[in-house]
């Protein structure tokens, strides 16, 4: 009887000791444990190119700082940016709360997964023309992301600000950038500009230049369309612009430095920062009310003063303002 009482007393003392130990732990330990268990999981899917792997590393670092758990998911070697081949990625263990894709191929592959988790994409130029938008009715996931391109309205604003008398602006494009042309057209219409869309490619650029000469074009706006532009065609267009005294507007600071009159552009760092903010917003508030394309918030504007002089354009300091970087001085 006495032995049974001793055993009962020892068990009670052990339970009391365990309780005291737990009570002695700092409150931070409990909050950290609860937080770790509730961390949203973001799967970052990316391709093998150095650009994508570097972007994935930056995204992982920034999201980790914000308190997210991240898992890096490289695309398989057999992945393709089309809808017919099976997905080359799979998630082991816990299903991610958000799938963050870097590039077109990663986004297309993620859409093949049997999942309803939202997909946030980044590092995609001409995002409106990305192949994964159609057919939307078969998509389970909500898809949205940050475009590498700036808002067309920003470019229209700069064109009107520097050249207020502009009327007709030509845009050379392929069939792969029709939606981007339409977005520019809508932004231009709101400001009284007419967009003259001219289908072209690298081989037919001379024909497009002749067409522009016959249609009273006031300026040219360059889309980041690899089907039209390479080093040779960019150079030819810039020479044409100076020879005919027509402003050429572009999407790159390098092309402004090379001789385009000006442009609005962002950079990878700014785009990735916006992507982290978008992931944070979707994780905390859901994707409802967010447009499918989010444009970079940090943009730069540039003007080449030497080109302006060569085409006979007078630029006042008031027109340029403090937000414009000057080239060709």
N, C-alpha and C positions, 0 to 999 in steps of 0.2 A: 504493500500500500504506500509505504514511504517512498519506495523507488519510483512508483508511478507518479507520485506527486513531484518528485525531483525532475523526472523527464518532462512533465508538463511545464514546470517552472523554467527549465532550460529552453524549451521551445518558445515560451513567452519572452524570455530574455533575448533570444536570437532575433525574434520578430521585432522587438523593441530596438535592438541594436541596428538592424537594417533600416528601420524607419528613421532613426537618428542620423545614420549615414546619408540617407537621401536628403534629409532636411539640412544637412550641413553643406550640401552642394550649392554653389552659387546659382542664383536665378538665371544667369546668363547661359548656364549649361542647358537648362530646360528649354529656354527660348531658342538656342542654337539647334538643339535636336529637333524641335518642332519645325523650325524654319527649313532645316535640311530635308526633312521629310516632305515639305510642301513646295520645294523649289520646282518651278516649271521646267520641263525638259525640252530643249530645242535641239533637233537633229539638223546639222548643217551638211547638206549634200552638195558636192562640188566635183568638178572635172579635174583632169590631170595636168592641165596647163599651169605654168608658174603663176600666171595672173590669178587664176581661180584658187590655187592653193594658198597664195599669199592673202587673198581676200578672206578665205575661210579662217585662216589663223587670226586675222584682225578681228573678225566677227566673234570668234570664240573668246578672245581676250576681253573684248568690250562687254559682251553679254555676261561673262563670268563676273566681271566687276560689278555689274548691275544685279547680281544675285541669281542668275540663271544657271542651271546645270546644262552643259552642252556635250553632245557627242558628235564627233566628226565622222561622216560617212562618205568616203570617196566613191565615185562612180566606178563600176566594173569596166574592164577593158572592152567588153562586148556591148556596152551601152550605145544607143543611137538616139539622135534627136528626131525620132518618128514614133508614131503611135502603134505600129504593128508589132515591133519586137517586145518581148516581155521585159519587165523591170529588172534591172541588174543590181538593185539595192534591196536590202532587207534590214529590219531593225530587230535586234536581239534584246530580250528582256522587256523592260517597260516601254510602252508605246509613247512616242514624243507628243507633247502638247502642241507644238508648232514644228512644221517642217520648213526650214530655211534653205532655199536653193540658190546656188551661185551659177548663173548662166542658163542658156536655153536648154541644153541637153539634160542638165540636172532637173530642171522644172518638168520637162516632158516625162522623164523617168519617174519622178515622184508622183505624177498624175496617174501612173499605171498601178499604183498601190491601192489595195482595197482598204481605204481609210477615209475618214471624214474630217481628219485634222486639217486646219487651215494651212495653206502653203503661202509663204512670203518669199518672193524672188528678188534678186538683185543682179547687177552686172549685165544688164541686157540693153543694148542700144535699140532704138526704134521699137520700144516695148509694145506699142499698139499693134505692131505687125507680127508679133511673136506667133509661132505656129500653134501654141497650146490653147489659144482662145476658142477655137472651134473644134468639135461641136460642144457648146456650153451645156446643152441639155443632158449630156451623158456624164457630166462631172459631179462627183460627190463632194469634192473639196471646194472650199472658198479659196480663190486665187487672187492675190493682189501683191503689189511690190513697188519697188523704186526703180524708175527708169534712169539710165545713164544720160539721157537727153534732158535738156532743160525744157521748161514750159514754153510752148510756141508763142504764147502771149508775151513772154519776156523778149523774144527776138523781134516780134512785131513792134513792140514798144521802142526798142533801140533803133530800129530802122526808121520809124516815124520821127523819132527825136532828132536823129542826125540828118535825115533827108526828108523833111516834112512834105515835099512835093512829089514823093513817090506815088505812082499809080499802079503800074503793072510790074509784078515781080515774078520772074520765071523760077520754076523748081524742076530740076532734072531728077528723074526717078525711074526705078524699075517697078515691076509688078509686086515686088516684095515690100514696097514701102507705101502702098496706096493709102493705108489708114493714117500714116504719119502726114502725108500730103493733105488729107482731108482735115486733120486737126489743125494744121497750119492755115488752111483755107478759112476755117471757121474763125480762128483768131484774127486773121487779116480782114475778113469781112466786117468784123466789129469795129475796125479802125479805118474803114474806107479803102482798103487795099484790095486789089484783084490779084489772085494767084493764078498764074498760067502754068499748068502742069504739062511737062513735056517728057514723054517716055523716052528713055535713052539707056545706053550702057557704055562700057568702056570703048567698045569698037565703033559705036555710032555717034560718039560725041561731036565730031565735025559736022554731022548733019543737024544735030541739036543746036549748035552754034549758029548755023545758017538760018534755022527756024527762028531763033531769037532775034536775029537781025531783021527778019521780015515782019515781025509782029510788034514792033515798037516797044520792046522791053526796056524798062527803066533800071532794073537791077536783077541780080540772080541770088537766090537763097540756096545754099548747099545743105542737103540732108546727109547724115552719115550713112550713105548707101554704098556698100562695097561693090555693088554691081555696076555703079557709075564711076566711082572715084578710086584712083590709085595715084601714085606719085606723078606719073606722066599726064594723066587727065587733069589733075589738080593744077599742075603747072600751066597746061594749055588754057584752062579756064581763066586763071589769074592773068595771063598775058592778054587774053581776049578782052577781059574787063578793062585793063589799063589802055589797051589800043583803042577800044570803043568808048572809053570814059564812062563805064558802067560800074556801079558799086557791086562787089561780090561779098555776100554775107555768109559766114561760115559757123561751124560748130566746134572749132578748135583754136586754141591760142597759138599753136604752131603754124596754122595756116594763116592766121592774122599776121603773124610775124613774117611769113613768107610773102605776103603781098595782098591778101584779102583786105577789104576796107575795114571790116569789123565782125564782131560776133559775140554771142553769149554762150558761156560754157561752164561746166562744173568740172570736178575731178573725182578720182576714185575715192579718196579719203572722205570727201564730203558726202558722196553717195552712200558709202558704208555707214557713216554716222547716221544718216537719215534712215538707213535700213534697221539699225539697232533701235532707233526711236520707234519705228513702225512695229517691230516685233514686240517691244515693250507695251505699245498701245493695244495691240491685238491681244496680248496675254492678259492684260488687266481689264480691258473693256470690251473685248470681242471685236469682230471685224465689221459689224453693222455700221453703216453710215460712212465707211471709208471708201473712197473711189478705188477702182482696180489699178489705176496708175497714179503713183505719187511722184511728183517731180522734185528734183533736188531743191532744198531751201537755200543753200549757200551757192550763189552763182557769181561768176565774174563776167565783166564786160570789157571788151578791148577794141581799140581803134588804131589803125596804122596811119599816122599823120603823113608819112611820105606818100602813101598811096592816095590819100585824100588830095594832096597837092598835085599829083600826077593826073588825076581825073578832073581837076578843076573844082574841087569842093572846098569851100571856106568853112572852117570850123572855129567857132568862138569858144572861149573858155566856159562861158555860161552853158553852151550846148553840151560840152563834154562833162562837166561836173566832176565831183570828187570820186565818184564810183567807177570811173572808166580808166583802165590801164592803157597807157600810150605806147605804141610801138613805132619803129621807123624814125626815131628822132636822132 
